[in-house]
Structure formats: structure tokens, C-alpha cells
């Protein structure tokens, strides 16, 4: 249904005001099931609710989803994480998140397109990082991408296809480059910030 935005929009609106909760649930579900690409849900947010409300509801869903993932990881531990993450990447990200000066590193990892953002929430749950600090960094880092996705969706709904195509093309290129070089990028960030440990 998400592949047919007009139909999905009508379905969400059929719930009345409760449709907002249904939509937020979709975003929460996407965060919890980290292998599901988030862009489809996020573009749908802008298509259904416009740029600002779409972004707001997406942010709420991301925050709730991240809280669920973070504490599920703390409760269930490594057996849960190894389902999603290779051991070498887990070790690297775990070390980075535990760094006492890793706030900027985490913000960059959440900000850069194509990197495994939802996976970071799972791994963070295994570390002693303070939950509130982590959620603030994650939210700030992810908000620009959520806004851009909602903006694309809003333009699609307004039939402003040129702007939607241009923005989508730029986003796809950035996501592809980020995904292609994610391991190198994460390693580089790890090296840079590990050299600044206190």
C-alpha cells in the first residue's frame, strides 16, 4: 500500500484523527525492524500531512522507535544485536559509542545518509551511554533527513514533480554513496575520535 501514496493517504485518513497514531506506528515499526528502508514511510509522511506536520509525526515515531530499540537491546543484549549486525561492525560501533567524546561522532553518523542509523540505536543499548543524551543526539542528527523526505512527499502531493525529482535524485545519490562507503566512513570516524579519547 505504501507504494501507492494516494491510496495509503486515503487509508490513513479513514481512521480520522486516529490516523496520526496509525501513521506514527508505521514509523515506529520501521525503526524497530531496522532492515526496512525508512525513506518510503518518511516520504509518505510529507505526502499525507505536508512538510511540517509530516516531519513532526516522523520525529515522534523515530523517538519512540529508538526508545523501544534502545531498551530492548539493554534487556535482551547481544543475542538480539547479532541478528542485525556483523561482529566486526558491532565491535567498531560499540567502541565508538562508548567513547567519552563521541557526541559529535554519533551526530555525524546519524546525519550522513546511507549509514545504519537504526542499528546504532540497537548497539547503543549495549553501552553505558546515557539514554537521554543519546536520544537527543539521534533526534537532532536524523531530523534534517526526515524534513527532506517530508518535503519530497509534500511536493509529490502538490504535483510539483520537478522539485520532487531533483530532491529525490540528490537524496538517492547521497544514500547510495553513504551506503557504498559506509564501512570506510565509520572506520575513519572511529580513528579520528578514538585519537581524542580522554
ZIVENTA-V50865 format. One record per helix or strand. SS is the DSSP state (a for helix, b for strand). FROM is the first residue (numbers start at 0). LEN is the number of residues. If there is no record, write none. Layout:
ss from len
SS FROM LEN
SS FROM LEN
This chain:
ss from len
a 4 9
a 17 15
a 38 38
a 77 4
a 86 12
a 102 9
a 116 8
a 130 27
a 160 20
a 181 13
